[in-house]
Amino acid sequence: MEKILVLSVGGSSEPIINAIKNSKPDFVYFFCSSGPKGSEGTIDKPRDPCGDKRKSKCTECGYEYNLGNPRGKAIVFQTKLEKRQYEIITIDDPDDLNECYEKLLALAETIKEKYDNSQVIANYTGGTKTMSLALALVGIMTEWWDLSLNIGPRQDLIRVRSGDAPVVIDKWRVFCQNQTDLFEGLLDNYYYGFVISSISGMLLKPLDKSSRDKLIEARVICEAFDLWDKFNHAEALELLEPYGSRFSSHIINLKKILGKTKATGYELVSDLLNNAKRRAVQKHYDDAIARLYRATELFAQTRLEKEYGYKTGELVLEQLPEHLQAEYKERIRDGKLLLGLREDYILLFKLGDPFGLKFDQNEGKVIDAIKRRNSSISGGHGQTPLKEEDYLFVKDRITGFILETAGEIGLNIKMEQLPGREIL
């Protein structure tokens, strides 16, 4: 494995020389400022570009003297680097963070293409504060790079001049925090699966125990809510139960959906309404409207089963009141009575049920909403991709109809939405 060293270069050459001698790289990239006063000249210019040019003057006699050794050959001469072993990357303004960062990002891509399966060490000891910051940022964001910094005695507050050595910097805590900050936005948009995948990758890094344990817990919880998001309620409950102190209300709702505790029986309708909101947040409007359609259908089907014992797909003609049997005789298929969404509500109306009466009052609005779904390319029979305005139109009518209908019989079917960043 080749070792690549990337160095930010400033006015002091000693730390750069020490970093190269200690690291023994196969190739070095010098990140320098250009121009007459830039650090570029210290790399391979003739004479003594690395000499200490600082001077001072005696306050008593006025004699001017050198603060350090004015003689100092270029860095590549002192480290015995050959021309084929290094490259100089320059920037015009060493205090422009954007320029520094973009130049280093481009270098990262070059190294990735040129040196496959290499060890890259970014040493940010030298250069301006902006250059060092940019190199450290790229070193953190570029996962396959390691960070190092020269540490040694300081004779003053200006620079480290000698006696220093490069040490490895643990960048993974910073990297972990940075990624966690990104996860907050993703979780607020319910991208549980993406976060699961990202955390799995992070857990392959040499993280400290505290960070690793937090990520493992977050991954399990994300997996639980991802399963819930896909209507796999039983497996979601199994994963979520150990975290009851944090998600007790969600666990109760899962148990209600699964019939493991006292419930209204309409929890799955509520779950579909919440799922529709999550799809809309992700701008999957066809999926959102399809779930609203299913919630409307399930609302009626649940009412028919709970109040009258009419189970969808298993209803036979003899279960209906005698005065309705002749009317529904033509809807028998293979001995079973087949009803669609509208027919479910009409049957409830004929039974004198409040759900049916409410539908009769709002049929026009509900059917207009359903037509949007039927015209979609994914959820219906048409070829129209649905947009946000379609979702808002359907949501306003469907959700309003369901909540108002439930409210008329004193039924509260609202359910807490799945969590976002509070998972972390």
ZAMAR-532119 format. One record per residue (C-alpha): residue number from 1; x, y, z; residue in one letter. Coordinates in steps of 0.5 Angstrom, whole numbers, plus 500, padded with zeros to 3 digits. Example, Ala and Ser with C-alpha at 12.3 -4.5 7.8 and 13.67 -1.06 7.14 Angstrom:
<sites>
k=1 | x=525 | y=491 | z=516 | r=a .
k=2 | x=527 | y=498 | z=514 | r=s .
</sites>
This chain:
<sites>
k=1 | x=500 | y=500 | z=500 | r=m .
k=2 | x=503 | y=507 | z=498 | r=e .
k=3 | x=503 | y=512 | z=503 | r=k .
k=4 | x=501 | y=519 | z=501 | r=i .
k=5 | x=503 | y=525 | z=505 | r=l .
k=6 | x=499 | y=532 | z=504 | r=v .
k=7 | x=502 | y=538 | z=507 | r=l .
k=8 | x=500 | y=545 | z=508 | r=s .
k=9 | x=506 | y=549 | z=508 | r=v .
k=10 | x=507 | y=556 | z=512 | r=g .
k=11 | x=513 | y=560 | z=513 | r=g .
k=12 | x=516 | y=555 | z=518 | r=s .
k=13 | x=520 | y=549 | z=514 | r=s .
k=14 | x=522 | y=545 | z=520 | r=e .
k=15 | x=515 | y=542 | z=522 | r=p .
k=16 | x=514 | y=540 | z=514 | r=i .
k=17 | x=521 | y=537 | z=514 | r=i .
k=18 | x=520 | y=533 | z=520 | r=n .
k=19 | x=513 | y=530 | z=518 | r=a .
k=20 | x=516 | y=528 | z=512 | r=i .
k=21 | x=522 | y=524 | z=515 | r=k .
k=22 | x=518 | y=521 | z=520 | r=n .
k=23 | x=512 | y=519 | z=515 | r=s .
k=24 | x=517 | y=517 | z=510 | r=k .
k=25 | x=512 | y=517 | z=504 | r=p .
k=26 | x=512 | y=515 | z=497 | r=d .
k=27 | x=509 | y=521 | z=495 | r=f .
k=28 | x=508 | y=528 | z=498 | r=v .
k=29 | x=503 | y=534 | z=496 | r=y .
k=30 | x=505 | y=541 | z=498 | r=f .
k=31 | x=499 | y=545 | z=499 | r=f .
k=32 | x=502 | y=552 | z=499 | r=c .
k=33 | x=501 | y=559 | z=497 | r=s .
k=34 | x=503 | y=562 | z=491 | r=s .
k=35 | x=507 | y=569 | z=490 | r=g .
k=36 | x=513 | y=572 | z=492 | r=p .
k=37 | x=512 | y=572 | z=499 | r=k .
k=38 | x=508 | y=565 | z=498 | r=g .
k=39 | x=510 | y=559 | z=502 | r=s .
k=40 | x=511 | y=556 | z=495 | r=e .
k=41 | x=518 | y=558 | z=494 | r=g .
k=42 | x=521 | y=554 | z=500 | r=t .
k=43 | x=519 | y=547 | z=497 | r=i .
k=44 | x=525 | y=547 | z=491 | r=d .
k=45 | x=528 | y=554 | z=490 | r=k .
k=46 | x=535 | y=554 | z=490 | r=p .
k=47 | x=540 | y=558 | z=495 | r=r .
k=48 | x=537 | y=558 | z=502 | r=d .
k=49 | x=529 | y=559 | z=502 | r=p .
k=50 | x=528 | y=556 | z=508 | r=c .
k=51 | x=533 | y=560 | z=512 | r=g .
k=52 | x=530 | y=564 | z=518 | r=d .
k=53 | x=530 | y=571 | z=515 | r=k .
k=54 | x=527 | y=574 | z=522 | r=r .
k=55 | x=532 | y=580 | z=525 | r=k .
k=56 | x=532 | y=584 | z=531 | r=s .
k=57 | x=535 | y=590 | z=533 | r=k .
k=58 | x=539 | y=592 | z=540 | r=c .
k=59 | x=535 | y=597 | z=543 | r=t .
k=60 | x=542 | y=600 | z=546 | r=e .
k=61 | x=547 | y=600 | z=541 | r=c .
k=62 | x=542 | y=599 | z=535 | r=g .
k=63 | x=546 | y=593 | z=532 | r=y .
k=64 | x=541 | y=589 | z=528 | r=e .
k=65 | x=542 | y=581 | z=528 | r=y .
k=66 | x=539 | y=575 | z=526 | r=n .
k=67 | x=534 | y=571 | z=530 | r=l .
k=68 | x=535 | y=564 | z=527 | r=g .
k=69 | x=539 | y=561 | z=522 | r=n .
k=70 | x=539 | y=565 | z=516 | r=p .
k=71 | x=541 | y=559 | z=512 | r=r .
k=72 | x=537 | y=553 | z=510 | r=g .
k=73 | x=536 | y=549 | z=504 | r=k .
k=74 | x=529 | y=548 | z=500 | r=a .
k=75 | x=525 | y=543 | z=503 | r=i .
k=76 | x=526 | y=537 | z=498 | r=v .
k=77 | x=533 | y=538 | z=499 | r=f .
k=78 | x=533 | y=537 | z=506 | r=q .
k=79 | x=529 | y=531 | z=506 | r=t .
k=80 | x=532 | y=528 | z=499 | r=k .
k=81 | x=525 | y=528 | z=495 | r=l .
k=82 | x=526 | y=527 | z=488 | r=e .
k=83 | x=522 | y=531 | z=483 | r=k .
k=84 | x=518 | y=525 | z=481 | r=r .
k=85 | x=516 | y=524 | z=489 | r=q .
k=86 | x=512 | y=531 | z=490 | r=y .
k=87 | x=508 | y=536 | z=487 | r=e .
k=88 | x=506 | y=543 | z=489 | r=i .
k=89 | x=499 | y=545 | z=489 | r=i .
k=90 | x=498 | y=553 | z=490 | r=t .
k=91 | x=493 | y=557 | z=492 | r=i .
k=92 | x=493 | y=565 | z=490 | r=d .
k=93 | x=489 | y=567 | z=497 | r=d .
k=94 | x=491 | y=563 | z=503 | r=p .
k=95 | x=486 | y=566 | z=507 | r=d .
k=96 | x=480 | y=565 | z=502 | r=d .
k=97 | x=477 | y=558 | z=505 | r=l .
k=98 | x=473 | y=557 | z=499 | r=n .
k=99 | x=479 | y=557 | z=495 | r=e .
k=100 | x=483 | y=553 | z=499 | r=c .
k=101 | x=477 | y=548 | z=501 | r=y .
k=102 | x=475 | y=547 | z=493 | r=e .
k=103 | x=483 | y=546 | z=491 | r=k .
k=104 | x=483 | y=540 | z=496 | r=l .
k=105 | x=477 | y=537 | z=494 | r=l .
k=106 | x=479 | y=537 | z=487 | r=a .
k=107 | x=486 | y=534 | z=490 | r=l .
k=108 | x=482 | y=529 | z=494 | r=a .
k=109 | x=479 | y=526 | z=487 | r=e .
k=110 | x=486 | y=526 | z=484 | r=t .
k=111 | x=489 | y=522 | z=489 | r=i .
k=112 | x=483 | y=517 | z=489 | r=k .
k=113 | x=483 | y=516 | z=482 | r=e .
k=114 | x=491 | y=516 | z=481 | r=k .
k=115 | x=493 | y=512 | z=488 | r=y .
k=116 | x=488 | y=506 | z=489 | r=d .
k=117 | x=488 | y=503 | z=496 | r=n .
k=118 | x=493 | y=508 | z=498 | r=s .
k=119 | x=494 | y=511 | z=505 | r=q .
k=120 | x=493 | y=518 | z=505 | r=v .
k=121 | x=496 | y=522 | z=511 | r=i .
k=122 | x=494 | y=530 | z=511 | r=a .
k=123 | x=498 | y=534 | z=516 | r=n .
k=124 | x=495 | y=541 | z=517 | r=y .
k=125 | x=501 | y=543 | z=522 | r=t .
k=126 | x=503 | y=549 | z=517 | r=g .
k=127 | x=500 | y=554 | z=513 | r=g .
k=128 | x=495 | y=560 | z=514 | r=t .
k=129 | x=490 | y=558 | z=519 | r=k .
k=130 | x=485 | y=558 | z=513 | r=t .
k=131 | x=489 | y=553 | z=510 | r=m .
k=132 | x=490 | y=549 | z=516 | r=s .
k=133 | x=483 | y=549 | z=517 | r=l .
k=134 | x=481 | y=547 | z=510 | r=a .
k=135 | x=486 | y=541 | z=510 | r=l .
k=136 | x=483 | y=539 | z=517 | r=a .
k=137 | x=476 | y=539 | z=514 | r=l .
k=138 | x=477 | y=535 | z=508 | r=v .
k=139 | x=481 | y=530 | z=512 | r=g .
k=140 | x=475 | y=529 | z=516 | r=i .
k=141 | x=470 | y=529 | z=510 | r=m .
k=142 | x=474 | y=525 | z=506 | r=t .
k=143 | x=473 | y=518 | z=510 | r=e .
k=144 | x=480 | y=514 | z=507 | r=w .
k=145 | x=484 | y=520 | z=509 | r=w .
k=146 | x=488 | y=520 | z=516 | r=d .
k=147 | x=490 | y=527 | z=520 | r=l .
k=148 | x=496 | y=528 | z=523 | r=s .
k=149 | x=499 | y=534 | z=527 | r=l .
k=150 | x=506 | y=536 | z=529 | r=n .
k=151 | x=507 | y=537 | z=536 | r=i .
k=152 | x=513 | y=540 | z=540 | r=g .
k=153 | x=516 | y=545 | z=544 | r=p .
k=154 | x=514 | y=552 | z=542 | r=r .
k=155 | x=520 | y=558 | z=544 | r=q .
k=156 | x=515 | y=563 | z=542 | r=d .
k=157 | x=507 | y=564 | z=540 | r=l .
k=158 | x=509 | y=565 | z=533 | r=i .
k=159 | x=511 | y=558 | z=530 | r=r .
k=160 | x=513 | y=551 | z=532 | r=v .
k=161 | x=521 | y=551 | z=529 | r=r .
k=162 | x=524 | y=544 | z=532 | r=s .
k=163 | x=524 | y=538 | z=536 | r=g .
k=164 | x=517 | y=537 | z=534 | r=d .
k=165 | x=514 | y=530 | z=531 | r=a .
k=166 | x=507 | y=528 | z=527 | r=p .
k=167 | x=502 | y=525 | z=531 | r=v .
k=168 | x=496 | y=522 | z=529 | r=v .
k=169 | x=489 | y=526 | z=530 | r=i .
k=170 | x=483 | y=522 | z=532 | r=d .
k=171 | x=478 | y=525 | z=527 | r=k .
k=172 | x=473 | y=520 | z=528 | r=w .
k=173 | x=469 | y=523 | z=534 | r=r .
k=174 | x=469 | y=530 | z=529 | r=v .
k=175 | x=466 | y=526 | z=523 | r=f .
k=176 | x=461 | y=522 | z=527 | r=c .
k=177 | x=458 | y=529 | z=530 | r=q .
k=178 | x=458 | y=532 | z=523 | r=n .
k=179 | x=455 | y=526 | z=520 | r=q .
k=180 | x=450 | y=526 | z=526 | r=t .
k=181 | x=448 | y=533 | z=524 | r=d .
k=182 | x=446 | y=531 | z=517 | r=l .
k=183 | x=442 | y=525 | z=520 | r=f .
k=184 | x=437 | y=530 | z=523 | r=e .
k=185 | x=435 | y=533 | z=517 | r=g .
k=186 | x=434 | y=526 | z=514 | r=l .
k=187 | x=430 | y=523 | z=520 | r=l .
k=188 | x=426 | y=529 | z=520 | r=d .
k=189 | x=424 | y=527 | z=513 | r=n .
k=190 | x=423 | y=520 | z=515 | r=y .
k=191 | x=429 | y=517 | z=511 | r=y .
k=192 | x=430 | y=511 | z=516 | r=y .
k=193 | x=433 | y=507 | z=511 | r=g .
k=194 | x=438 | y=511 | z=508 | r=f .
k=195 | x=440 | y=513 | z=516 | r=v .
k=196 | x=441 | y=505 | z=517 | r=i .
k=197 | x=445 | y=504 | z=511 | r=s .
k=198 | x=450 | y=510 | z=513 | r=s .
k=199 | x=450 | y=508 | z=520 | r=i .
k=200 | x=452 | y=501 | z=518 | r=s .
k=201 | x=458 | y=504 | z=514 | r=g .
k=202 | x=460 | y=509 | z=520 | r=m .
k=203 | x=460 | y=503 | z=525 | r=l .
k=204 | x=466 | y=500 | z=521 | r=l .
k=205 | x=470 | y=506 | z=523 | r=k .
k=206 | x=475 | y=506 | z=529 | r=p .
k=207 | x=470 | y=510 | z=533 | r=l .
k=208 | x=470 | y=511 | z=541 | r=d .
k=209 | x=466 | y=506 | z=545 | r=k .
k=210 | x=461 | y=512 | z=547 | r=s .
k=211 | x=460 | y=514 | z=540 | r=s .
k=212 | x=459 | y=507 | z=537 | r=r .
k=213 | x=454 | y=505 | z=543 | r=d .
k=214 | x=450 | y=511 | z=541 | r=k .
k=215 | x=450 | y=509 | z=533 | r=l .
k=216 | x=448 | y=502 | z=535 | r=i .
k=217 | x=442 | y=504 | z=539 | r=e .
k=218 | x=440 | y=509 | z=533 | r=a .
k=219 | x=441 | y=504 | z=528 | r=r .
k=220 | x=436 | y=499 | z=532 | r=v .
k=221 | x=431 | y=504 | z=533 | r=i .
k=222 | x=431 | y=507 | z=526 | r=c .
k=223 | x=430 | y=500 | z=523 | r=e .
k=224 | x=424 | y=499 | z=528 | r=a .
k=225 | x=421 | y=505 | z=525 | r=f .
k=226 | x=423 | y=503 | z=518 | r=d .
k=227 | x=419 | y=497 | z=519 | r=l .
k=228 | x=413 | y=501 | z=522 | r=w .
k=229 | x=414 | y=505 | z=516 | r=d .
k=230 | x=413 | y=499 | z=511 | r=k .
k=231 | x=407 | y=496 | z=515 | r=f .
k=232 | x=411 | y=491 | z=519 | r=n .
k=233 | x=408 | y=492 | z=525 | r=h .
k=234 | x=410 | y=486 | z=529 | r=a .
k=235 | x=418 | y=486 | z=528 | r=e .
k=236 | x=418 | y=494 | z=529 | r=a .
k=237 | x=415 | y=492 | z=536 | r=l .
k=238 | x=420 | y=487 | z=537 | r=e .
k=239 | x=426 | y=492 | z=536 | r=l .
k=240 | x=423 | y=498 | z=539 | r=l .
k=241 | x=420 | y=495 | z=546 | r=e .
k=242 | x=427 | y=495 | z=549 | r=p .
k=243 | x=427 | y=502 | z=548 | r=y .
k=244 | x=420 | y=503 | z=552 | r=g .
k=245 | x=423 | y=509 | z=556 | r=s .
k=246 | x=424 | y=513 | z=550 | r=r .
k=247 | x=418 | y=511 | z=546 | r=f .
k=248 | x=413 | y=509 | z=550 | r=s .
k=249 | x=407 | y=512 | z=547 | r=s .
k=250 | x=409 | y=509 | z=540 | r=h .
k=251 | x=410 | y=502 | z=543 | r=i .
k=252 | x=403 | y=503 | z=546 | r=i .
k=253 | x=400 | y=505 | z=539 | r=n .
k=254 | x=404 | y=499 | z=536 | r=l .
k=255 | x=400 | y=494 | z=541 | r=k .
k=256 | x=394 | y=497 | z=539 | r=k .
k=257 | x=395 | y=496 | z=532 | r=i .
k=258 | x=397 | y=489 | z=533 | r=l .
k=259 | x=391 | y=488 | z=538 | r=g .
k=260 | x=395 | y=487 | z=544 | r=k .
k=261 | x=392 | y=492 | z=548 | r=t .
k=262 | x=385 | y=495 | z=549 | r=k .
k=263 | x=384 | y=499 | z=542 | r=a .
k=264 | x=379 | y=503 | z=538 | r=t .
k=265 | x=380 | y=498 | z=532 | r=g .
k=266 | x=381 | y=504 | z=527 | r=y .
k=267 | x=389 | y=505 | z=529 | r=e .
k=268 | x=391 | y=502 | z=522 | r=l .
k=269 | x=387 | y=508 | z=519 | r=v .
k=270 | x=390 | y=513 | z=523 | r=s .
k=271 | x=397 | y=509 | z=521 | r=d .
k=272 | x=395 | y=510 | z=514 | r=l .
k=273 | x=394 | y=517 | z=515 | r=l .
k=274 | x=400 | y=518 | z=518 | r=n .
k=275 | x=404 | y=514 | z=513 | r=n .
k=276 | x=401 | y=519 | z=507 | r=a .
k=277 | x=404 | y=525 | z=511 | r=k .
k=278 | x=411 | y=522 | z=511 | r=r .
k=279 | x=410 | y=520 | z=504 | r=r .
k=280 | x=408 | y=527 | z=502 | r=a .
k=281 | x=414 | y=530 | z=506 | r=v .
k=282 | x=418 | y=526 | z=502 | r=q .
k=283 | x=415 | y=529 | z=495 | r=k .
k=284 | x=412 | y=522 | z=494 | r=h .
k=285 | x=405 | y=524 | z=492 | r=y .
k=286 | x=402 | y=518 | z=488 | r=d .
k=287 | x=404 | y=514 | z=494 | r=d .
k=288 | x=401 | y=519 | z=499 | r=a .
k=289 | x=395 | y=519 | z=495 | r=i .
k=290 | x=394 | y=512 | z=495 | r=a .
k=291 | x=395 | y=511 | z=502 | r=r .
k=292 | x=389 | y=516 | z=503 | r=l .
k=293 | x=385 | y=512 | z=499 | r=y .
k=294 | x=386 | y=506 | z=503 | r=r .
k=295 | x=385 | y=509 | z=509 | r=a .
k=296 | x=378 | y=511 | z=506 | r=t .
k=297 | x=377 | y=504 | z=504 | r=e .
k=298 | x=379 | y=501 | z=511 | r=l .
k=299 | x=375 | y=506 | z=515 | r=f .
k=300 | x=369 | y=503 | z=512 | r=a .
k=301 | x=371 | y=496 | z=512 | r=q .
k=302 | x=373 | y=497 | z=519 | r=t .
k=303 | x=366 | y=500 | z=521 | r=r .
k=304 | x=362 | y=494 | z=517 | r=l .
k=305 | x=366 | y=489 | z=521 | r=e .
k=306 | x=366 | y=492 | z=528 | r=k .
k=307 | x=359 | y=494 | z=528 | r=e .
k=308 | x=355 | y=489 | z=523 | r=y .
k=309 | x=360 | y=483 | z=523 | r=g .
k=310 | x=361 | y=484 | z=515 | r=y .
k=311 | x=368 | y=482 | z=514 | r=k .
k=312 | x=371 | y=484 | z=507 | r=t .
k=313 | x=372 | y=479 | z=502 | r=g .
k=314 | x=368 | y=474 | z=506 | r=e .
k=315 | x=361 | y=477 | z=506 | r=l .
k=316 | x=355 | y=473 | z=504 | r=v .
k=317 | x=348 | y=475 | z=502 | r=l .
k=318 | x=345 | y=472 | z=507 | r=e .
k=319 | x=348 | y=476 | z=512 | r=q .
k=320 | x=345 | y=482 | z=510 | r=l .
k=321 | x=338 | y=484 | z=512 | r=p .
k=322 | x=332 | y=481 | z=508 | r=e .
k=323 | x=330 | y=488 | z=505 | r=h .
k=324 | x=337 | y=489 | z=502 | r=l .
k=325 | x=338 | y=482 | z=500 | r=q .
k=326 | x=334 | y=482 | z=493 | r=a .
k=327 | x=338 | y=489 | z=491 | r=e .
k=328 | x=345 | y=486 | z=492 | r=y .
k=329 | x=344 | y=479 | z=489 | r=k .
k=330 | x=347 | y=481 | z=483 | r=e .
k=331 | x=354 | y=483 | z=486 | r=r .
k=332 | x=355 | y=476 | z=488 | r=i .
k=333 | x=361 | y=473 | z=485 | r=r .
k=334 | x=363 | y=466 | z=487 | r=d .
k=335 | x=358 | y=466 | z=493 | r=g .
k=336 | x=361 | y=472 | z=496 | r=k .
k=337 | x=359 | y=479 | z=496 | r=l .
k=338 | x=364 | y=484 | z=493 | r=l .
k=339 | x=364 | y=491 | z=494 | r=l .
k=340 | x=368 | y=497 | z=493 | r=g .
k=341 | x=370 | y=503 | z=497 | r=l .
k=342 | x=363 | y=507 | z=495 | r=r .
k=343 | x=359 | y=501 | z=495 | r=e .
k=344 | x=362 | y=500 | z=502 | r=d .
k=345 | x=359 | y=507 | z=504 | r=y .
k=346 | x=353 | y=506 | z=501 | r=i .
k=347 | x=351 | y=499 | z=504 | r=l .
k=348 | x=353 | y=503 | z=511 | r=l .
k=349 | x=348 | y=508 | z=509 | r=f .
k=350 | x=342 | y=503 | z=507 | r=k .
k=351 | x=344 | y=500 | z=514 | r=l .
k=352 | x=342 | y=507 | z=517 | r=g .
k=353 | x=350 | y=508 | z=520 | r=d .
k=354 | x=353 | y=514 | z=522 | r=p .
k=355 | x=359 | y=513 | z=517 | r=f .
k=356 | x=354 | y=512 | z=511 | r=g .
k=357 | x=350 | y=518 | z=513 | r=l .
k=358 | x=356 | y=522 | z=513 | r=k .
k=359 | x=358 | y=519 | z=507 | r=f .
k=360 | x=352 | y=521 | z=503 | r=d .
k=361 | x=353 | y=528 | z=505 | r=q .
k=362 | x=360 | y=529 | z=503 | r=n .
k=363 | x=360 | y=524 | z=497 | r=e .
k=364 | x=361 | y=529 | z=492 | r=g .
k=365 | x=367 | y=531 | z=495 | r=k .
k=366 | x=370 | y=524 | z=497 | r=v .
k=367 | x=369 | y=522 | z=490 | r=i .
k=368 | x=372 | y=528 | z=487 | r=d .
k=369 | x=378 | y=526 | z=491 | r=a .
k=370 | x=378 | y=519 | z=489 | r=i .
k=371 | x=378 | y=521 | z=482 | r=k .
k=372 | x=385 | y=524 | z=483 | r=r .
k=373 | x=388 | y=517 | z=485 | r=r .
k=374 | x=384 | y=513 | z=480 | r=n .
k=375 | x=388 | y=518 | z=474 | r=s .
k=376 | x=395 | y=517 | z=477 | r=s .
k=377 | x=400 | y=513 | z=474 | r=i .
k=378 | x=402 | y=509 | z=480 | r=s .
k=379 | x=396 | y=508 | z=484 | r=g .
k=380 | x=390 | y=508 | z=479 | r=g .
k=381 | x=389 | y=507 | z=472 | r=h .
k=382 | x=391 | y=513 | z=469 | r=g .
k=383 | x=398 | y=516 | z=466 | r=q .
k=384 | x=398 | y=522 | z=470 | r=t .
k=385 | x=404 | y=523 | z=475 | r=p .
k=386 | x=401 | y=527 | z=481 | r=l .
k=387 | x=403 | y=533 | z=484 | r=k .
k=388 | x=403 | y=537 | z=491 | r=e .
k=389 | x=397 | y=540 | z=489 | r=e .
k=390 | x=393 | y=534 | z=488 | r=d .
k=391 | x=396 | y=531 | z=495 | r=y .
k=392 | x=393 | y=537 | z=498 | r=l .
k=393 | x=386 | y=537 | z=495 | r=f .
k=394 | x=385 | y=529 | z=497 | r=v .
k=395 | x=388 | y=530 | z=504 | r=k .
k=396 | x=383 | y=536 | z=505 | r=d .
k=397 | x=377 | y=532 | z=503 | r=r .
k=398 | x=379 | y=525 | z=505 | r=i .
k=399 | x=382 | y=527 | z=512 | r=t .
k=400 | x=377 | y=532 | z=514 | r=g .
k=401 | x=372 | y=527 | z=512 | r=f .
k=402 | x=375 | y=521 | z=516 | r=i .
k=403 | x=376 | y=525 | z=522 | r=l .
k=404 | x=369 | y=529 | z=522 | r=e .
k=405 | x=366 | y=522 | z=521 | r=t .
k=406 | x=369 | y=519 | z=527 | r=a .
k=407 | x=368 | y=525 | z=531 | r=g .
k=408 | x=361 | y=525 | z=531 | r=e .
k=409 | x=361 | y=518 | z=534 | r=i .
k=410 | x=366 | y=520 | z=539 | r=g .
k=411 | x=372 | y=517 | z=536 | r=l .
k=412 | x=379 | y=519 | z=537 | r=n .
k=413 | x=383 | y=516 | z=531 | r=i .
k=414 | x=389 | y=521 | z=531 | r=k .
k=415 | x=395 | y=518 | z=532 | r=m .
k=416 | x=402 | y=521 | z=534 | r=e .
k=417 | x=407 | y=521 | z=528 | r=q .
k=418 | x=413 | y=517 | z=528 | r=l .
k=419 | x=419 | y=521 | z=530 | r=p .
k=420 | x=425 | y=524 | z=527 | r=g .
k=421 | x=431 | y=527 | z=530 | r=r .
k=422 | x=429 | y=525 | z=537 | r=e .
k=423 | x=431 | y=518 | z=535 | r=i .
k=424 | x=439 | y=520 | z=536 | r=l .
</sites>
